[in-house]
C-alpha cells in the first residue's frame, strides 16, 4: 500500500471478501477506504472461509489486467449507449431489459440467459460489448419477472421451463420487430445454458423473426423435437474441458437440419473463465451474426425488388 501511495493515485481502496477485524483496522490506517464482506471471529486463517481456495497465479492476474486495459482502449461503435426498457412479452408480463444500438447497426441480438442468471450476467455483458463493436445492437432481458426470479431462487423449476422461456423470447423478438428503432433490423438470439434451448425453440416457432442463433455452453438438447424445425443458421460453442456439455451439443448438432457449426474452445470450461476464452466466444459470435445478418438483409432487399 505504501508503494502504491508513491504512484500518487487519486484514492486507494482495499477490497477483500474476508479478513480478521484487526487486519481491517490496520488497513484503514493505510487506505482511503476498506471494503470487507465478512470479518468472522475467531478468524484463524483465510482458507477456512472458502469452499475453494485454489491460488490464482501471477500469470492469470497479469492476463486479466491486460484484458481490462485492452477493453478500455478498444474503440466503441458510435452511439452504443444503453437504455433501460420494459418489454411486453405476453400474458400481461413486462420484462426488464437493456437495449444498446450502435450507430449504423446491421442487426440486433437478443440475449437468452441461462440457469439462474439475469441480464446483469458479467459474461453476457462482456459478449454484448464485443458485439456492439461490430455494429450489432444488443437487448439483454430478464426472462423472469422479479417475483418469479425471487421464487426461482428457492424452487429452481422455471429455468427448465423451456416453453415459458421461448414464449417470452418470442414476445421480445416481436417487440423488437415493431419498435421504430429496431423494426428494420434482422434479429438473432444468443443463448447460454438453458437459454440456448429457449432460443432454438423460439427460432423454430418464428423462423421469419429469428435469423441466426448462437449458443454458448448451452443445452440445445433441451429443445427436443423442435431442433429439426430450426431454420436459422446455428452456431454451437462449447468449452473443450466441458465434456458432458460437449456430448449434449454433439447430439443436438446431429439433429439440426439447418446451416450449422460446432466450435469447441480448447482448454475452456463451462463458464469460459480461462484467459482469452470468452473473447474467442465473442469473436465467433460476432462473425456468425454479421455473416448471416448480411445475408438476411440482402435477401430482404431482393424480396423488396419483386
Buried (B, 14 or more C-beta within 10 A) or exposed (E): EEEEEEEEEEEBEBEBEBBBEEBBEEBEEEBEEBEBEEBEEEBEEBEEBEEEEEEEEEEEEEBEEEBEEEEEEEEEBEEBEBEEBEBBBEEEBEBBBBBBBBEEBBBBBBBBBBBBBBBEBEBBBBBBBBBBBBBBBBBBBBBBBEEBBEBBEEEEEBBEBBEBBBBBBBBBBBBBBEBEEBEEBBBBBBBBBBBBBBBBBBBBBBBEBBBBBBBBBBBBBBBBEBBEBBBBBBBBBBBBBBEEBBEBBBEBBEBBEBBBEBBBBEEBBBBBEBBEBBBBBBBBBBEBBBBBBEBBBEEEEEEEEE
